[in-house]
């Protein structure tokens, strides 16, 4: 089955990725739900959400094993994102962690490999490990996660650091702090942001203002929150959905647009930052 055409975002290396992808945090941890979760991931691939984001940390590798089952026989149609924990992010440890992830995923390469957050290992070591993996053909590109402006400036200063492809960060209506300086910095550098938890871990789903506007637009609260994050051309997002029905609901968010008045109303309800805000993370 060929996936439908959807909006994409172009990375610095020229790769084109769907503006909305599939997250896997907390997936694969319960045997009773694995079949439904595999079906959800496959439904996402069928409807064009071919970016899948996972992590060695999620369920101690259980999420990676789940993704491996979902993409079996379909690897070439998927843009696969993995992450290395800071505690593993020495030059050698980064390579070894990636190799372990590849075994669990049942594939020979990742399309993107991210440092999950800053740790004690010097960034030069981690970047050297990333570059080793690129040279070995085990990853196509690499990026970072939960990096603020100063962190990005530091990684750009180390050998090879100019090849960072994205910064995966917490971004949603409730968490807009990065709009003050991180978003402009990345826009200027041509590095798109990958947003995680675009519905704020479900907190936005019960917000009366979000629900009222969504209802007026014939949408769900989740769809409205997702569509708001995706309103920016330099932002793409990953969101977890554990059932095919929820994946289909999320996919429909890509068809929602906002009027100027609606965006101004959302700014009143969820004010953008007026000064520097430390980067938030979950």
C-alpha positions in Angstrom: 0.0 0.0 0.0 1.4 3.4 -0.9 1.3 6.1 1.8 -0.7 9.3 1.0 1.3 12.5 0.4 1.5 14.7 3.5 3.4 17.8 4.4 7.1 17.3 5.0 10.0 19.1 6.7 13.5 19.2 5.1 16.5 18.6 7.3 19.9 20.2 6.8 21.2 17.1 5.0 18.4 17.3 2.5 16.3 14.4 4.0 12.6 15.0 3.9 10.5 13.8 6.9 6.8 13.8 7.6 5.7 16.8 9.7 4.0 14.4 12.0 5.5 11.2 13.3 4.9 8.4 15.7 6.2 8.4 19.3 6.7 5.2 21.3 7.3 6.3 24.9 5.6 3.7 27.3 4.9 1.4 24.4 5.9 -2.3 24.3 5.8 -2.6 28.1 2.6 -4.7 28.5 2.2 -8.0 26.7 -1.6 -7.6 26.6 -1.4 -4.4 24.5 1.5 -5.2 22.1 -0.6 -6.4 19.3 -2.7 -3.3 19.3 0.4 -1.1 19.5 2.0 -2.8 16.6 -1.3 -2.3 14.7 -1.2 1.4 15.6 2.3 1.8 14.3 1.4 0.1 11.0 -1.8 2.2 10.7 0.4 5.3 11.0 2.8 4.0 8.3 -0.2 3.3 6.1 -1.5 6.9 6.4 1.8 8.5 5.8 3.2 9.0 9.3 6.4 7.1 8.4 8.7 8.8 11.0 8.9 6.6 14.1 10.8 7.9 17.2 12.0 5.5 19.8 14.7 5.2 22.5 16.9 2.6 24.2 15.4 3.9 27.5 11.8 3.2 26.7 10.9 0.1 28.6 14.6 -0.9 28.7 14.5 -1.6 25.0 10.9 -3.0 24.9 9.7 -0.1 22.7 12.5 -0.8 20.2 11.6 -4.5 20.0 8.0 -3.4 19.4 9.0 -1.1 16.6 11.1 -3.9 15.1 8.0 -6.0 14.8 5.9 -3.2 13.3 8.5 -2.3 10.6 9.4 -5.9 9.7 9.2 -6.1 5.9 8.7 -2.3 5.6 11.9 -0.8 6.8 12.6 1.0 3.5 9.5 3.1 3.9 10.2 4.3 7.4 12.4 7.2 8.8 13.6 5.7 12.0 14.8 7.9 14.9 16.6 6.5 18.0 18.3 8.0 21.0 21.4 7.3 23.2 21.3 7.9 26.9 23.8 10.5 28.3 25.3 7.7 30.5 26.2 5.8 27.3 27.4 8.7 25.3 31.2 8.3 25.3 32.7 7.8 21.8 32.8 4.1 22.2 29.6 3.9 24.3 27.6 5.7 21.7 28.6 3.2 19.0 27.9 0.2 21.3 24.5 1.6 22.4 23.5 2.1 18.7 24.6 -1.4 17.8 22.4 -2.8 20.7 19.4 -0.7 19.5 19.9 -1.9 15.9 19.7 -5.5 17.2 16.5 -4.9 19.1 15.0 -3.1 16.1 16.0 -5.8 13.6 17.6 -3.3 11.2 21.1 -2.4 10.0 20.8 1.4 10.3 19.0 4.3 11.9 18.0 7.4 9.9 18.6 9.7 12.8 20.3 9.2 16.2 19.9 11.7 19.0 21.7 12.4 22.3 18.7 12.3 24.6 19.9 15.1 26.9 23.1 16.7 28.2 25.1 14.6 30.6 28.7 14.6 31.9 30.3 13.2 28.8 32.0 16.0 26.8 30.0 16.8 23.6 33.1 16.3 21.5 33.2 12.6 22.5 29.5 12.0 21.7 29.8 13.8 18.3 32.9 11.8 17.5 30.8 8.6 18.2 28.0 9.9 16.0 30.5 10.6 13.2 32.0 7.1 13.6 28.5 5.6 13.2 27.9 7.7 10.1 31.1 6.5 8.6 30.2 2.9 9.4 26.8 3.3 7.7 25.0 2.5 11.0 23.2 5.9 11.1 22.4 8.4 8.3 22.5 11.5 10.5 22.4 12.7 14.1 20.9 15.3 16.3 20.3 16.3 19.9 17.3 16.4 22.3 16.5 18.8 25.1 19.3 21.2 24.1 18.8 24.9 24.8 20.6 27.7 22.9 23.8 27.6 24.9 24.0 23.8 24.4 23.5 24.1 20.6 26.2 26.7 20.5 28.5 24.4 22.3 27.8 21.4 20.1 28.3 23.6 17.0 31.8 24.5 18.3 33.2 20.9 18.4 34.6 19.1 15.4 31.7 17.8 13.3 29.2 19.7 15.4 27.9 21.7 12.4 26.2 18.5 11.1 23.4 18.5 13.8 20.1 17.8 12.0 17.5 18.6 14.7 16.8 19.4 18.3 14.0 17.4 19.8 12.3 19.5 22.5 9.2 19.7 24.6 6.8 22.1 22.8 3.1 22.7 23.1 0.5 25.3 24.0 1.4 25.1 27.7 5.2 25.1 27.1 6.1 28.0 24.7 9.3 29.2 26.3 11.5 28.1 23.5 9.8 30.6 21.2 11.8 33.4 22.8 15.3 32.4 21.6 15.6 28.7 20.8 13.2 28.7 17.9 14.7 31.9 16.3 18.2 30.4 16.7 17.2 27.2 15.0 15.3 29.0 12.2 18.4 31.1 11.5 20.6 28.0 11.4 18.2 26.1 9.2 17.8 23.4 11.8 14.1 22.3 12.3 12.8 21.5 15.8 11.2 18.2 16.5 8.5 18.7 19.1 7.6 15.9 21.6 4.6 15.8 23.9 2.6 18.2 21.7 -0.5 17.6 23.8 1.5 18.1 27.0 1.2 14.5 28.2 -2.6 14.8 27.9 -2.9 17.9 30.1 -4.3 19.9 27.2 -7.1 17.5 26.4 -9.2 18.6 29.4 -8.5 22.4 29.0 -11.9 24.1 28.5 -10.5 26.7 26.2 -8.9 24.1 23.9 -12.0 22.0 24.0 -14.3 24.9 23.1 -12.2 26.0 20.2 -11.8 22.5 19.0 -15.5 21.9 19.1 -16.2 25.1 17.2 -13.8 23.8 14.5 -15.3 20.3 14.4 -12.1 18.8 15.8 -11.0 17.1 19.0 -8.8 18.8 21.6 -5.9 16.6 20.7 -6.3 17.5 17.0 -6.3 21.2 17.8 -3.2 21.0 20.1 -1.3 19.0 17.4 -2.4 21.4 14.6 -1.2 24.3 16.6 2.3 22.9 17.0 2.4 22.0 13.3 1.4 25.5 12.3 5.1 26.4 12.0 6.9 25.2 8.8 10.2 24.7 10.7 8.6 22.4 13.3 7.7 18.7 13.1 6.3 16.6 15.9 6.1 13.1 17.2 3.1 11.9 19.2 2.3 8.6 20.8 -0.9 6.8 19.9 -1.5 3.3 21.2 -4.5 2.4 19.0 -5.2 2.6 15.3 -8.2 4.8 16.0 -6.1 7.4 17.8 -3.5 7.3 15.1 -6.2 8.1 12.5 -7.4 10.9 14.7 -3.9 12.4 15.0 -3.4 12.2 11.3 -6.5 14.3 10.6 -4.9 17.1 12.7 -2.6 17.8 9.7 -5.6 19.1 7.8 -6.5 21.7 10.4 -5.6 25.4 9.9 -6.1 28.5 11.9 -7.4 32.0 11.2 -5.4 35.0 12.4 -8.2 35.6 15.0 -8.0 32.0 16.3 -4.2 32.3 16.7 -4.6 35.6 18.5 -7.1 34.0 20.8 -4.8 31.1 21.6 -2.0 33.6 22.3 -4.3 35.3 24.9 -5.1 32.0 26.5 -1.5 30.6 26.3 0.7 33.7 26.2 4.0 33.5 24.4 7.2 34.2 26.4 8.3 37.8 26.8 11.7 36.9 28.3 14.1 34.0 28.5 12.6 30.8 29.9 14.8 27.8 30.8 14.1 24.9 28.4 11.5 22.6 29.9 11.7 18.8 29.6 9.8 15.7 30.6 
